[in-house]
Every structure is written in structure tokens, then in C-alpha cells.
């Protein structure tokens, strides 16, 4: 680790501590050259796949967008924040476990619909009506029949 004060590359770890949650390691270091101390933090980097939109454009996966679309569909529904968090986490786990570098937005939409169907049927219908862009009432009826 390079010293942030003198840019010397020889630093020594003086102390190491894990956070209470165990997801961050804090290290106190001392520069062998200028003798100054500094702190570094280590955390696991999670590489989620990028999202391929219908028009072919690619964009970074945004957890906030996923949570926002689910929250919008679940607005004024009797679903707790914990249930939403658990659903978002299940989707994130599926994406991570797939090992894919890219995921089509349609696949992401299907994962969201599956989770919404599981936790609240009304939210599922709300999301599906926008996601699938129904052209007529018959398509909407068919979705409701399928539930």
C-alpha cells in the first residue's frame, strides 16, 4: 500500500479490525519512510451485471432503480419494507449467482414480476400492466386469470 503522504510503497500494518457486521476490515498502517500513520478499509466488491435495454444500449445496474420500481408498484399496499428488501436481495442474488456480465432488461423485469407475484398480487398486476404495455383489456384480463 502506497503512503498517501510521501508516496513511498513500503508501509506496515499496525492494527487490523473487522466491523461489527464483518463486511469491512479496517487497517491502521504506518509508513516505513516518513513514519506517518493512516487508515485503509477493505470491503468486498460486488460486480453486478450491466443491463441491456430493449434498444441495445447498456447501462450499469442500479439497485435504487430496482427498489424504486418495486416500491412504486407496492405503494399503498400492506407490504413491509423488510419484505421489499428481501425481494430485492433475492433478485440481486439471482443476478450474482448467474455469473453473467450482462442481463437483458426483459429478464430483470421477469425477476421483478416473479417477486411481486409472490408478495402481493395487486402490485404484480400494476407492474405487469406497465411492463408488458397492454394494448387492450383482453390482455389485462388474461393476466388476472393467470394469477
Rosetta blueprint (number, residue, H / E / L):
1 X L
2 X L
3 X L
4 X L
5 X L
6 X L
7 X L
8 X L
9 X L
10 X L
11 X E
12 X E
13 X E
14 X E
15 X E
16 X E
17 X E
18 X E
19 X L
20 X L
21 X L
22 X L
23 X L
24 X E
25 X E
26 X E
27 X E
28 X E
29 X E
30 X E
31 X E
32 X L
33 X L
34 X L
35 X L
36 X L
37 X E
38 X E
39 X E
40 X E
41 X E
42 X E
43 X E
44 X L
45 X L
46 X L
47 X L
48 X L
49 X L
50 X E
51 X E
52 X E
53 X L
54 X L
55 X L
56 X L
57 X L
58 X E
59 X E
60 X L
61 X L
62 X L
63 X H
64 X H
65 X H
66 X H
67 X H
68 X H
69 X H
70 X H
71 X H
72 X H
73 X H
74 X L
75 X L
76 X L
77 X L
78 X L
79 X L
80 X L
81 X H
82 X H
83 X H
84 X H
85 X H
86 X H
87 X H
88 X H
89 X H
90 X H
91 X H
92 X H
93 X H
94 X H
95 X H
96 X H
97 X H
98 X H
99 X L
100 X L
101 X L
102 X E
103 X E
104 X E
105 X H
106 X H
107 X H
108 X H
109 X H
110 X H
111 X H
112 X H
113 X H
114 X H
115 X H
116 X H
117 X H
118 X H
119 X H
120 X L
121 X H
122 X H
123 X H
124 X H
125 X H
126 X H
127 X H
128 X H
129 X H
130 X H
131 X H
132 X L
133 X L
134 X L
135 X L
136 X L
137 X H
138 X H
139 X H
140 X H
141 X H
142 X H
143 X H
144 X H
145 X H
146 X H
147 X L
